[in-house]
Amino acid sequence: MDEPRVTLYNRVDCHLCGDARDVVRAVCEQEGVAWRELDVDTPDADGHVPADELGDLVPVVLVDGAQVGHWRIDPERLRRALARGGAAPA
């Protein structure tokens, strides 16, 4: 199975994370794109804790590994990032 194109980094008891989840879920369903949700406070397999880098920007959304939004996630910006492959606009 391919890696999900969209990653939503969130945290427990984050009031903006539920809103971000709703946006990501809706856009990814409309676009037919796989996504995943990761807790910034949970270490990955290598022991790296995403919160060490992301700090208080949570929630954070990445498309193809490139950060495309934080705090309040704009659905149109997410769609544009999916269309261009996650790369930042020129």
N, C-alpha and C positions, 0 to 999 in steps of 0.2 A: 504493500500500500504506500502511496506517495505521502510525503510530509504535507500537512495542512499548510496552505499558503498564508493563512491569517492566524496570528497568535494574539490572544488577549491576555495580558498580564493583569492580575487583579489581586485583591487582598480581602481577607475575611473582615466583615463589618465595615466595608467601604461603601458609602452611600452612592458614589458615582459609578461603582463597578456594575451594579445591577442595570443601570441605564445603558452603560457601554455594552454589556452582554446582549441586551435587547437589540441594540443597533447592529452589532456584529452578526448576531444570529439572523436577523431579517435580511441584511444585505447579502450575507453569504448564501442564504437559502435562495434569494432571488437570482444571484449570479451563479449558483451551482458550484460553489467553492467550499472546500473543506476548511474547518477552523478548529482551533484548540484553545483551551483556557488553562493558564498556569498561575499558581499562587506565587507572588514575588518573594514571599517569606519562606518558601520551601526549597531547600537545596536540591539541585539537579543531581544526576548520577555522578558528576565529577566533584560534587561538593560546593559548586558555585551557587551563591544566593543572589538571584536577580535583583533583589532590593538594594544590594550594595551598589549597583550601577543606576538603578532607576529612582531610588530615593522616594520622594513624595510625589512623583509624577503620575502615580497610579490612579486610574487604570491607564495602561499603555497598549496601543495596538501597533503590531508590525505586519507588514505585507511583504512576503518573500524576504524576510529578515531586515527590512528597512522600517524604521519607526515612521508612522504616518499620522499619529495622533496621540494625545494624552488628555486626561481629565474628562472633558466633554467630547465625545466622538461624533464627528460630522459624517453622516451617511454618504453624502455626495463626495466628500474627500476620500472616503474609503473606496467608493466605486471607481473614482479616477485612479487611485493607486493600484487597484486590481487591474484596470485596463492598461496601465503602463508598466505593469510588472513590479510595482513597489518602489521603483526609483523615484527620487525626489524630482520635482519639476525643475526644468531648466530656468 
